[in-house]
Amino acid sequence: MKRVHSSLCCCRRQARRRLHVHARFHGHTRLRPQLRPRQRGLALVCALLLMLGALILGVSIARTAFGSMAAARMERERMVARAAAGMALADAEADIGGTAAPSSARAAWFAGGSGGFADGCGTGSQDLGLCLPAAAPLAPVWQAVDLAAGDGAPVVPYGRYSGAVLATGGGVLPARLPGYLIEKLSPAGPAPPPLHHLYRITAIGFGARATTQVVLQAIVRRPAAAAPPGNGPNGPGGQAQPAAPADPPAPGTPAGSGQPIGRISWRDIPNWPELHARAQL
């Protein structure tokens, strides 16, 4: 039996060798031994690392794009609010000049008449938004008053006394009408009668969203009304000489004055919400 088994094995080995020789001679590769490399998983790890890097890069690009869009939107809204606050300053200057209703009691108060300005701020139909500065150590009026409040606040809405119109709501328009309040300051200089009156205007403007707010402040000078001619040492017999005909007043010039209303200074108050919150403590 052993001889038969050994002979069979020898026959098989010889047959295999003949097949391999025949395959090599005729170019067949089917019978060639295939070498299988050992797989260690390195390609999978590299692929996962590349996918992770691409994911991080995509998230970074998305965050940068969304951040830029948000910054551009906020800047646009702030520009809308700033323009609205500037229009409120101009509207307050027209209110001080009394060009819309020169015969009203409000125009007389701005010309230097008594009344209108009292402690705090007026809330009536004629004295709305007219304030006297608060005495120390109280917080300034423009800090204590909630400029962003709705109805009931002593803030003059845009166009209330000048008749100006401003569209609001939607798109790039302000969400609300801007508003302002006016404080009457005591001018530094010689004793009365004063040569001019000083007013401090604090205006607020809103962006496309009411939460975007810009507060501007300006000091405005209005010349005092000229005294009517009367007896005096200017003419013969103590009679005042008639004044020479004057040129037509420029726009924004109060009646009886030779000088127009002038804005002395202005500033932006970016931290007004913090100042208002501090004034409420």
C-alpha positions as protocol buffer text, in pm:
chain_id: "A"
residue {
  index: 1
  type: MET
  ca { x: 0 y: 0 z: 0 }
}
residue {
  index: 2
  type: LYS
  ca { x: 282 y: 237 z: 78 }
}
residue {
  index: 3
  type: ARG
  ca { x: 434 y: 182 z: -262 }
}
residue {
  index: 4
  type: VAL
  ca { x: 102 y: 250 z: -434 }
}
residue {
  index: 5
  type: HIS
  ca { x: 49 y: 572 z: -234 }
}
residue {
  index: 6
  type: SER
  ca { x: 400 y: 698 z: -305 }
}
residue {
  index: 7
  type: SER
  ca { x: 363 y: 622 z: -672 }
}
residue {
  index: 8
  type: LEU
  ca { x: 37 y: 816 z: -686 }
}
residue {
  index: 9
  type: CYS
  ca { x: 196 y: 1116 z: -517 }
}
residue {
  index: 10
  type: CYS
  ca { x: 485 y: 1106 z: -762 }
}
residue {
  index: 11
  type: CYS
  ca { x: 246 y: 1090 z: -1053 }
}
residue {
  index: 12
  type: ARG
  ca { x: 52 y: 1387 z: -923 }
}
residue {
  index: 13
  type: ARG
  ca { x: 367 y: 1595 z: -871 }
}
residue {
  index: 14
  type: GLN
  ca { x: 485 y: 1516 z: -1220 }
}
residue {
  index: 15
  type: ALA
  ca { x: 145 y: 1604 z: -1367 }
}
residue {
  index: 16
  type: ARG
  ca { x: 148 y: 1939 z: -1186 }
}
residue {
  index: 17
  type: ARG
  ca { x: 495 y: 2018 z: -1311 }
}
residue {
  index: 18
  type: ARG
  ca { x: 393 y: 1936 z: -1667 }
}
residue {
  index: 19
  type: LEU
  ca { x: 90 y: 2162 z: -1635 }
}
residue {
  index: 20
  type: HIS
  ca { x: 300 y: 2451 z: -1503 }
}
residue {
  index: 21
  type: VAL
  ca { x: 556 y: 2402 z: -1777 }
}
residue {
  index: 22
  type: HIS
  ca { x: 279 y: 2394 z: -2036 }
}
residue {
  index: 23
  type: ALA
  ca { x: 119 y: 2707 z: -1887 }
}
residue {
  index: 24
  type: ARG
  ca { x: 446 y: 2895 z: -1887 }
}
residue {
  index: 25
  type: PHE
  ca { x: 521 y: 2789 z: -2241 }
}
residue {
  index: 26
  type: HIS
  ca { x: 180 y: 2896 z: -2375 }
}
residue {
  index: 27
  type: GLY
  ca { x: 147 y: 3211 z: -2156 }
}
residue {
  index: 28
  type: HIS
  ca { x: -139 y: 3097 z: -1935 }
}
residue {
  index: 29
  type: THR
  ca { x: -154 y: 3266 z: -1594 }
}
residue {
  index: 30
  type: ARG
  ca { x: -457 y: 3086 z: -1461 }
}
residue {
  index: 31
  type: LEU
  ca { x: -247 y: 2815 z: -1305 }
}
residue {
  index: 32
  type: ARG
  ca { x: 13 y: 3049 z: -1157 }
}
residue {
  index: 33
  type: PRO
  ca { x: 14 y: 3065 z: -781 }
}
residue {
  index: 34
  type: GLN
  ca { x: -155 y: 3384 z: -656 }
}
residue {
  index: 35
  type: LEU
  ca { x: 10 y: 3571 z: -369 }
}
residue {
  index: 36
  type: ARG
  ca { x: -238 y: 3732 z: -131 }
}
residue {
  index: 37
  type: PRO
  ca { x: -90 y: 4031 z: 57 }
}
residue {
  index: 38
  type: ARG
  ca { x: -175 y: 4069 z: 419 }
}
residue {
  index: 39
  type: GLN
  ca { x: -434 y: 4349 z: 471 }
}
residue {
  index: 40
  type: ARG
  ca { x: -367 y: 4567 z: 777 }
}
residue {
  index: 41
  type: GLY
  ca { x: -644 y: 4839 z: 738 }
}
residue {
  index: 42
  type: LEU
  ca { x: -410 y: 5136 z: 663 }
}
residue {
  index: 43
  type: ALA
  ca { x: -607 y: 5241 z: 354 }
}
residue {
  index: 44
  type: LEU
  ca { x: -928 y: 5262 z: 557 }
}
residue {
  index: 45
  type: VAL
  ca { x: -762 y: 5483 z: 820 }
}
residue {
  index: 46
  type: CYS
  ca { x: -624 y: 5717 z: 552 }
}
residue {
  index: 47
  type: ALA
  ca { x: -967 y: 5744 z: 389 }
}
residue {
  index: 48
  type: LEU
  ca { x: -1131 y: 5827 z: 722 }
}
residue {
  index: 49
  type: LEU
  ca { x: -869 y: 6094 z: 794 }
}
residue {
  index: 50
  type: LEU
  ca { x: -923 y: 6252 z: 452 }
}
residue {
  index: 51
  type: MET
  ca { x: -1300 y: 6253 z: 503 }
}
residue {
  index: 52
  type: LEU
  ca { x: -1259 y: 6411 z: 846 }
}
residue {
  index: 53
  type: GLY
  ca { x: -1033 y: 6683 z: 704 }
}
residue {
  index: 54
  type: ALA
  ca { x: -1281 y: 6758 z: 425 }
}
residue {
  index: 55
  type: LEU
  ca { x: -1565 y: 6776 z: 677 }
}
residue {
  index: 56
  type: ILE
  ca { x: -1375 y: 7021 z: 899 }
}
residue {
  index: 57
  type: LEU
  ca { x: -1285 y: 7234 z: 598 }
}
residue {
  index: 58
  type: GLY
  ca { x: -1647 y: 7242 z: 481 }
}
residue {
  index: 59
  type: VAL
  ca { x: -1775 y: 7341 z: 827 }
}
residue {
  index: 60
  type: SER
  ca { x: -1516 y: 7620 z: 850 }
}
residue {
  index: 61
  type: ILE
  ca { x: -1612 y: 7757 z: 509 }
}
residue {
  index: 62
  type: ALA
  ca { x: -1983 y: 7745 z: 600 }
}
residue {
  index: 63
  type: ARG
  ca { x: -1927 y: 7925 z: 931 }
}
residue {
  index: 64
  type: THR
  ca { x: -1719 y: 8193 z: 761 }
}
residue {
  index: 65
  type: ALA
  ca { x: -1984 y: 8247 z: 494 }
}
residue {
  index: 66
  type: PHE
  ca { x: -2270 y: 8267 z: 742 }
}
residue {
  index: 67
  type: GLY
  ca { x: -2067 y: 8496 z: 968 }
}
residue {
  index: 68
  type: SER
  ca { x: -1996 y: 8732 z: 678 }
}
residue {
  index: 69
  type: MET
  ca { x: -2364 y: 8738 z: 584 }
}
residue {
  index: 70
  type: ALA
  ca { x: -2466 y: 8818 z: 942 }
}
residue {
  index: 71
  type: ALA
  ca { x: -2206 y: 9096 z: 968 }
}
residue {
  index: 72
  type: ALA
  ca { x: -2320 y: 9249 z: 639 }
}
residue {
  index: 73
  type: ARG
  ca { x: -2684 y: 9236 z: 751 }
}
residue {
  index: 74
  type: MET
  ca { x: -2603 y: 9402 z: 1084 }
}
residue {
  index: 75
  type: GLU
  ca { x: -2399 y: 9672 z: 913 }
}
residue {
  index: 76
  type: ARG
  ca { x: -2682 y: 9743 z: 671 }
}
residue {
  index: 77
  type: GLU
  ca { x: -2934 y: 9769 z: 955 }
}
residue {
  index: 78
  type: ARG
  ca { x: -2705 y: 10000 z: 1149 }
}
residue {
  index: 79
  type: MET
  ca { x: -2669 y: 10225 z: 845 }
}
residue {
  index: 80
  type: VAL
  ca { x: -3050 y: 10239 z: 814 }
}
residue {
  index: 81
  type: ALA
  ca { x: -3082 y: 10324 z: 1186 }
}
residue {
  index: 82
  type: ARG
  ca { x: -2811 y: 10588 z: 1164 }
}
residue {
  index: 83
  type: ALA
  ca { x: -2976 y: 10753 z: 865 }
}
residue {
  index: 84
  type: ALA
  ca { x: -3310 y: 10754 z: 1050 }
}
residue {
  index: 85
  type: ALA
  ca { x: -3149 y: 10912 z: 1358 }
}
residue {
  index: 86
  type: GLY
  ca { x: -2989 y: 11179 z: 1139 }
}
residue {
  index: 87
  type: MET
  ca { x: -3329 y: 11258 z: 988 }
}
residue {
  index: 88
  type: ALA
  ca { x: -3469 y: 11289 z: 1340 }
}
residue {
  index: 89
  type: LEU
  ca { x: -3196 y: 11543 z: 1424 }
}
residue {
  index: 90
  type: ALA
  ca { x: -3287 y: 11749 z: 1119 }
}
residue {
  index: 91
  type: ASP
  ca { x: -3656 y: 11724 z: 1210 }
}
residue {
  index: 92
  type: ALA
  ca { x: -3580 y: 11850 z: 1562 }
}
residue {
  index: 93
  type: GLU
  ca { x: -3387 y: 12145 z: 1419 }
}
residue {
  index: 94
  type: ALA
  ca { x: -3690 y: 12233 z: 1206 }
}
residue {
  index: 95
  type: ASP
  ca { x: -3902 y: 12204 z: 1519 }
}
residue {
  index: 96
  type: ILE
  ca { x: -3675 y: 12445 z: 1705 }
}
residue {
  index: 97
  type: GLY
  ca { x: -3686 y: 12687 z: 1415 }
}
residue {
  index: 98
  type: GLY
  ca { x: -4065 y: 12688 z: 1425 }
}
residue {
  index: 99
  type: THR
  ca { x: -4089 y: 12703 z: 1047 }
}
residue {
  index: 100
  type: ALA
  ca { x: -4393 y: 12472 z: 1031 }
}
residue {
  index: 101
  type: ALA
  ca { x: -4611 y: 12668 z: 1279 }
}
residue {
  index: 102
  type: PRO
  ca { x: -4443 y: 12999 z: 1362 }
}
residue {
  index: 103
  type: SER
  ca { x: -4751 y: 13129 z: 1547 }
}
residue {
  index: 104
  type: SER
  ca { x: -4786 y: 12829 z: 1778 }
}
residue {
  index: 105
  type: ALA
  ca { x: -4707 y: 12829 z: 2147 }
}
residue {
  index: 106
  type: ARG
  ca { x: -4428 y: 12578 z: 2087 }
}
residue {
  index: 107
  type: ALA
  ca { x: -4252 y: 12816 z: 1846 }
}
residue {
  index: 108
  type: ALA
  ca { x: -4285 y: 13096 z: 2104 }
}
residue {
  index: 109
  type: TRP
  ca { x: -4123 y: 12877 z: 2370 }
}
residue {
  index: 110
  type: PHE
  ca { x: -3828 y: 12805 z: 2143 }
}
residue {
  index: 111
  type: ALA
  ca { x: -3794 y: 13177 z: 2071 }
}
residue {
  index: 112
  type: GLY
  ca { x: -3729 y: 13234 z: 2442 }
}
residue {
  index: 113
  type: GLY
  ca { x: -4077 y: 13273 z: 2583 }
}
residue {
  index: 114
  type: SER
  ca { x: -4164 y: 13145 z: 2928 }
}
residue {
  index: 115
  type: GLY
  ca { x: -4329 y: 12808 z: 2967 }
}
residue {
  index: 116
  type: GLY
  ca { x: -4304 y: 12484 z: 2780 }
}
residue {
  index: 117
  type: PHE
  ca { x: -3984 y: 12363 z: 2945 }
}
residue {
  index: 118
  type: ALA
  ca { x: -4021 y: 12223 z: 3295 }
}
residue {
  index: 119
  type: ASP
  ca { x: -3857 y: 11966 z: 3518 }
}
residue {
  index: 120
  type: GLY
  ca { x: -3870 y: 11633 z: 3346 }
}
residue {
  index: 121
  type: CYS
  ca { x: -4019 y: 11618 z: 2997 }
}
residue {
  index: 122
  type: GLY
  ca { x: -4353 y: 11737 z: 2870 }
}
residue {
  index: 123
  type: THR
  ca { x: -4613 y: 11491 z: 2749 }
}
residue {
  index: 124
  type: GLY
  ca { x: -4885 y: 11728 z: 2624 }
}
residue {
  index: 125
  type: SER
  ca { x: -4983 y: 11818 z: 2273 }
}
residue {
  index: 126
  type: GLN
  ca { x: -4759 y: 12127 z: 2261 }
}
residue {
  index: 127
  type: ASP
  ca { x: -4480 y: 12051 z: 2509 }
}
residue {
  index: 128
  type: LEU
  ca { x: -4414 y: 11691 z: 2406 }
}
residue {
  index: 129
  type: GLY
  ca { x: -4044 y: 11610 z: 2434 }
}
residue {
  index: 130
  type: LEU
  ca { x: -3945 y: 11950 z: 2584 }
}
residue {
  index: 131
  type: CYS
  ca { x: -3719 y: 11893 z: 2885 }
}
residue {
  index: 132
  type: LEU
  ca { x: -3504 y: 12080 z: 3133 }
}
residue {
  index: 133
  type: PRO
  ca { x: -3170 y: 11927 z: 3228 }
}
residue {
  index: 134
  type: ALA
  ca { x: -3174 y: 11725 z: 3549 }
}
residue {
  index: 135
  type: ALA
  ca { x: -2988 y: 11866 z: 3846 }
}
residue {
  index: 136
  type: ALA
  ca { x: -2688 y: 11677 z: 3980 }
}
residue {
  index: 137
  type: PRO
  ca { x: -2649 y: 11408 z: 4102 }
}
residue {
  index: 138
  type: LEU
  ca { x: -2947 y: 11284 z: 3902 }
}
residue {
  index: 139
  type: ALA
  ca { x: -2885 y: 11111 z: 3571 }
}
residue {
  index: 140
  type: PRO
  ca { x: -2921 y: 11327 z: 3258 }
}
residue {
  index: 141
  type: VAL
  ca { x: -3267 y: 11335 z: 3107 }
}
residue {
  index: 142
  type: TRP
  ca { x: -3152 y: 11178 z: 2780 }
}
residue {
  index: 143
  type: GLN
  ca { x: -3027 y: 10879 z: 2979 }
}
residue {
  index: 144
  type: ALA
  ca { x: -3324 y: 10846 z: 3213 }
}
residue {
  index: 145
  type: VAL
  ca { x: -3592 y: 10863 z: 2942 }
}
residue {
  index: 146
  type: ASP
  ca { x: -3651 y: 10541 z: 2749 }
}
residue {
  index: 147
  type: LEU
  ca { x: -3608 y: 10666 z: 2394 }
}
residue {
  index: 148
  type: ALA
  ca { x: -3699 y: 10326 z: 2250 }
}
residue {
  index: 149
  type: ALA
  ca { x: -4032 y: 10302 z: 2433 }
}
residue {
  index: 150
  type: GLY
  ca { x: -4351 y: 10310 z: 2233 }
}
residue {
  index: 151
  type: ASP
  ca { x: -4657 y: 10524 z: 2293 }
}
residue {
  index: 152
  type: GLY
  ca { x: -4666 y: 10713 z: 2621 }
}
residue {
  index: 153
  type: ALA
  ca { x: -4297 y: 10807 z: 2628 }
}
residue {
  index: 154
  type: PRO
  ca { x: -4207 y: 11179 z: 2612 }
}
residue {
  index: 155
  type: VAL
  ca { x: -4038 y: 11132 z: 2274 }
}
residue {
  index: 156
  type: VAL
  ca { x: -4144 y: 11332 z: 1968 }
}
residue {
  index: 157
  type: PRO
  ca { x: -4205 y: 11102 z: 1669 }
}
residue {
  index: 158
  type: TYR
  ca { x: -4063 y: 11208 z: 1336 }
}
residue {
  index: 159
  type: GLY
  ca { x: -4276 y: 11468 z: 1157 }
}
residue {
  index: 160
  type: ARG
  ca { x: -4504 y: 11543 z: 1454 }
}
residue {
  index: 161
  type: TYR
  ca { x: -4450 y: 11920 z: 1438 }
}
residue {
  index: 162
  type: SER
  ca { x: -4273 y: 11963 z: 1105 }
}
residue {
  index: 163
  type: GLY
  ca { x: -4515 y: 11766 z: 889 }
}
residue {
  index: 164
  type: ALA
  ca { x: -4237 y: 11552 z: 738 }
}
residue {
  index: 165
  type: VAL
  ca { x: -4323 y: 11199 z: 627 }
}
residue {
  index: 166
  type: LEU
  ca { x: -4103 y: 10889 z: 646 }
}
residue {
  index: 167
  type: ALA
  ca { x: -4196 y: 10541 z: 522 }
}
residue {
  index: 168
  type: THR
  ca { x: -4138 y: 10254 z: 764 }
}
residue {
  index: 169
  type: GLY
  ca { x: -4157 y: 9876 z: 774 }
}
residue {
  index: 170
  type: GLY
  ca { x: -4025 y: 9609 z: 539 }
}
residue {
  index: 171
  type: GLY
  ca { x: -3712 y: 9575 z: 328 }
}
residue {
  index: 172
  type: VAL
  ca { x: -3447 y: 9836 z: 399 }
}
residue {
  index: 173
  type: LEU
  ca { x: -3690 y: 10078 z: 565 }
}
residue {
  index: 174
  type: PRO
  ca { x: -3682 y: 10150 z: 939 }
}
residue {
  index: 175
  type: ALA
  ca { x: -3905 y: 9930 z: 1149 }
}
residue {
  index: 176
  type: ARG
  ca { x: -4034 y: 10233 z: 1344 }
}
residue {
  index: 177
  type: LEU
  ca { x: -4036 y: 10608 z: 1314 }
}
residue {
  index: 178
  type: PRO
  ca { x: -3735 y: 10777 z: 1473 }
}
residue {
  index: 179
  type: GLY
  ca { x: -3791 y: 11014 z: 1761 }
}
residue {
  index: 180
  type: TYR
  ca { x: -3620 y: 11285 z: 1962 }
}
residue {
  index: 181
  type: LEU
  ca { x: -3636 y: 11496 z: 2276 }
}
residue {
  index: 182
  type: ILE
  ca { x: -3506 y: 11849 z: 2329 }
}
residue {
  index: 183
  type: GLU
  ca { x: -3342 y: 11991 z: 2641 }
}
residue {
  index: 184
  type: LYS
  ca { x: -3304 y: 12365 z: 2696 }
}
residue {
  index: 185
  type: LEU
  ca { x: -2955 y: 12450 z: 2817 }
}
residue {
  index: 186
  type: SER
  ca { x: -2836 y: 12760 z: 2995 }
}
residue {
  index: 187
  type: PRO
  ca { x: -2592 y: 12938 z: 2764 }
}
residue {
  index: 188
  type: ALA
  ca { x: -2263 y: 13055 z: 2906 }
}
residue {
  index: 189
  type: GLY
  ca { x: -2198 y: 13421 z: 2855 }
}
residue {
  index: 190
  type: PRO
  ca { x: -2325 y: 13761 z: 2959 }
}
residue {
  index: 191
  type: ALA
  ca { x: -2634 y: 13816 z: 3167 }
}
residue {
  index: 192
  type: PRO
  ca { x: -2977 y: 13816 z: 3001 }
}
residue {
  index: 193
  type: PRO
  ca { x: -3112 y: 13909 z: 2762 }
}
residue {
  index: 194
  type: PRO
  ca { x: -2916 y: 13628 z: 2596 }
}
residue {
  index: 195
  type: LEU
  ca { x: -2790 y: 13656 z: 2243 }
}
residue {
  index: 196
  type: HIS
  ca { x: -2887 y: 13299 z: 2166 }
}
residue {
  index: 197
  type: HIS
  ca { x: -3052 y: 12990 z: 2312 }
}
residue {
  index: 198
  type: LEU
  ca { x: -2890 y: 12650 z: 2333 }
}
residue {
  index: 199
  type: TYR
  ca { x: -3076 y: 12321 z: 2293 }
}
residue {
  index: 200
  type: ARG
  ca { x: -2956 y: 11965 z: 2323 }
}
residue {
  index: 201
  type: ILE
  ca { x: -3125 y: 11719 z: 2087 }
}
residue {
  index: 202
  type: THR
  ca { x: -3111 y: 11346 z: 2152 }
}
residue {
  index: 203
  type: ALA
  ca { x: -3250 y: 11139 z: 1863 }
}
residue {
  index: 204
  type: ILE
  ca { x: -3294 y: 10767 z: 1818 }
}
residue {
  index: 205
  type: GLY
  ca { x: -3326 y: 10576 z: 1492 }
}
residue {
  index: 206
  type: PHE
  ca { x: -3423 y: 10215 z: 1424 }
}
residue {
  index: 207
  type: GLY
  ca { x: -3307 y: 9969 z: 1163 }
}
residue {
  index: 208
  type: ALA
  ca { x: -3508 y: 9713 z: 972 }
}
residue {
  index: 209
  type: ARG
  ca { x: -3552 y: 9547 z: 1311 }
}
residue {
  index: 210
  type: ALA
  ca { x: -3657 y: 9751 z: 1612 }
}
residue {
  index: 211
  type: THR
  ca { x: -3376 y: 9597 z: 1816 }
}
residue {
  index: 212
  type: THR
  ca { x: -3115 y: 9776 z: 1602 }
}
residue {
  index: 213
  type: GLN
  ca { x: -3090 y: 10126 z: 1747 }
}
residue {
  index: 214
  type: VAL
  ca { x: -2861 y: 10424 z: 1693 }
}
residue {
  index: 215
  type: VAL
  ca { x: -2865 y: 10729 z: 1921 }
}
residue {
  index: 216
  type: LEU
  ca { x: -2726 y: 11063 z: 1803 }
}
residue {
  index: 217
  type: GLN
  ca { x: -2695 y: 11383 z: 2001 }
}
residue {
  index: 218
  type: ALA
  ca { x: -2640 y: 11742 z: 1889 }
}
residue {
  index: 219
  type: ILE
  ca { x: -2612 y: 12087 z: 2044 }
}
residue {
  index: 220
  type: VAL
  ca { x: -2807 y: 12347 z: 1847 }
}
residue {
  index: 221
  type: ARG
  ca { x: -2790 y: 12724 z: 1880 }
}
residue {
  index: 222
  type: ARG
  ca { x: -3089 y: 12942 z: 1801 }
}
residue {
  index: 223
  type: PRO
  ca { x: -3035 y: 13320 z: 1801 }
}
residue {
  index: 224
  type: ALA
  ca { x: -3263 y: 13516 z: 2028 }
}
residue {
  index: 225
  type: ALA
  ca { x: -3544 y: 13711 z: 1867 }
}
residue {
  index: 226
  type: ALA
  ca { x: -3450 y: 14071 z: 1784 }
}
residue {
  index: 227
  type: ALA
  ca { x: -3601 y: 14335 z: 2012 }
}
residue {
  index: 228
  type: PRO
  ca { x: -3866 y: 14552 z: 1847 }
}
residue {
  index: 229
  type: PRO
  ca { x: -3761 y: 14908 z: 1763 }
}
residue {
  index: 230
  type: GLY
  ca { x: -3851 y: 15174 z: 2019 }
}
residue {
  index: 231
  type: ASN
  ca { x: -3731 y: 15491 z: 2185 }
}
residue {
  index: 232
  type: GLY
  ca { x: -3360 y: 15511 z: 2227 }
}
residue {
  index: 233
  type: PRO
  ca { x: -3058 y: 15730 z: 2180 }
}
residue {
  index: 234
  type: ASN
  ca { x: -3002 y: 15614 z: 1824 }
}
residue {
  index: 235
  type: GLY
  ca { x: -3186 y: 15891 z: 1640 }
}
residue {
  index: 236
  type: PRO
  ca { x: -3267 y: 16257 z: 1678 }
}
residue {
  index: 237
  type: GLY
  ca { x: -3487 y: 16331 z: 1972 }
}
residue {
  index: 238
  type: GLY
  ca { x: -3427 y: 15987 z: 2117 }
}
residue {
  index: 239
  type: GLN
  ca { x: -3624 y: 15812 z: 1840 }
}
residue {
  index: 240
  type: ALA
  ca { x: -3485 y: 15494 z: 1690 }
}
residue {
  index: 241
  type: GLN
  ca { x: -3402 y: 15510 z: 1324 }
}
residue {
  index: 242
  type: PRO
  ca { x: -3589 y: 15268 z: 1095 }
}
residue {
  index: 243
  type: ALA
  ca { x: -3386 y: 14965 z: 1004 }
}
residue {
  index: 244
  type: ALA
  ca { x: -3264 y: 14918 z: 652 }
}
residue {
  index: 245
  type: PRO
  ca { x: -3449 y: 14656 z: 449 }
}
residue {
  index: 246
  type: ALA
  ca { x: -3294 y: 14316 z: 509 }
}
residue {
  index: 247
  type: ASP
  ca { x: -3247 y: 14030 z: 271 }
}
residue {
  index: 248
  type: PRO
  ca { x: -3497 y: 13744 z: 281 }
}
residue {
  index: 249
  type: PRO
  ca { x: -3412 y: 13503 z: 565 }
}
residue {
  index: 250
  type: ALA
  ca { x: -3243 y: 13180 z: 481 }
}
residue {
  index: 251
  type: PRO
  ca { x: -3425 y: 12851 z: 533 }
}
residue {
  index: 252
  type: GLY
  ca { x: -3424 y: 12757 z: 900 }
}
residue {
  index: 253
  type: THR
  ca { x: -3389 y: 13118 z: 1017 }
}
residue {
  index: 254
  type: PRO
  ca { x: -3630 y: 13209 z: 1298 }
}
residue {
  index: 255
  type: ALA
  ca { x: -3855 y: 13509 z: 1248 }
}
residue {
  index: 256
  type: GLY
  ca { x: -3700 y: 13830 z: 1379 }
}
residue {
  index: 257
  type: SER
  ca { x: -3346 y: 13694 z: 1376 }
}
residue {
  index: 258
  type: GLY
  ca { x: -3058 y: 13770 z: 1148 }
}
residue {
  index: 259
  type: GLN
  ca { x: -2881 y: 13437 z: 1195 }
}
residue {
  index: 260
  type: PRO
  ca { x: -2992 y: 13085 z: 1104 }
}
residue {
  index: 261
  type: ILE
  ca { x: -3011 y: 12798 z: 1346 }
}
residue {
  index: 262
  type: GLY
  ca { x: -2671 y: 12632 z: 1372 }
}
residue {
  index: 263
  type: ARG
  ca { x: -2558 y: 12290 z: 1490 }
}
residue {
  index: 264
  type: ILE
  ca { x: -2260 y: 12343 z: 1716 }
}
residue {
  index: 265
  type: SER
  ca { x: -2163 y: 11981 z: 1764 }
}
residue {
  index: 266
  type: TRP
  ca { x: -2294 y: 11631 z: 1741 }
}
residue {
  index: 267
  type: ARG
  ca { x: -2188 y: 11282 z: 1849 }
}
residue {
  index: 268
  type: ASP
  ca { x: -2283 y: 10918 z: 1830 }
}
residue {
  index: 269
  type: ILE
  ca { x: -2371 y: 10742 z: 2158 }
}
residue {
  index: 270
  type: PRO
  ca { x: -2309 y: 10371 z: 2089 }
}
residue {
  index: 271
  type: ASN
  ca { x: -2350 y: 10264 z: 2453 }
}
residue {
  index: 272
  type: TRP
  ca { x: -2684 y: 10434 z: 2516 }
}
residue {
  index: 273
  type: PRO
  ca { x: -2861 y: 10109 z: 2625 }
}
residue {
  index: 274
  type: GLU
  ca { x: -2599 y: 10058 z: 2897 }
}
residue {
  index: 275
  type: LEU
  ca { x: -2625 y: 10422 z: 3008 }
}
residue {
  index: 276
  type: HIS
  ca { x: -3004 y: 10399 z: 3023 }
}
residue {
  index: 277
  type: ALA
  ca { x: -2991 y: 10077 z: 3224 }
}
residue {
  index: 278
  type: ARG
  ca { x: -2742 y: 10236 z: 3465 }
}
residue {
  index: 279
  type: ALA
  ca { x: -2967 y: 10541 z: 3509 }
}
residue {
  index: 280
  type: GLN
  ca { x: -3255 y: 10317 z: 3619 }
}
residue {
  index: 281
  type: LEU
  ca { x: -3056 y: 10177 z: 3915 }
}
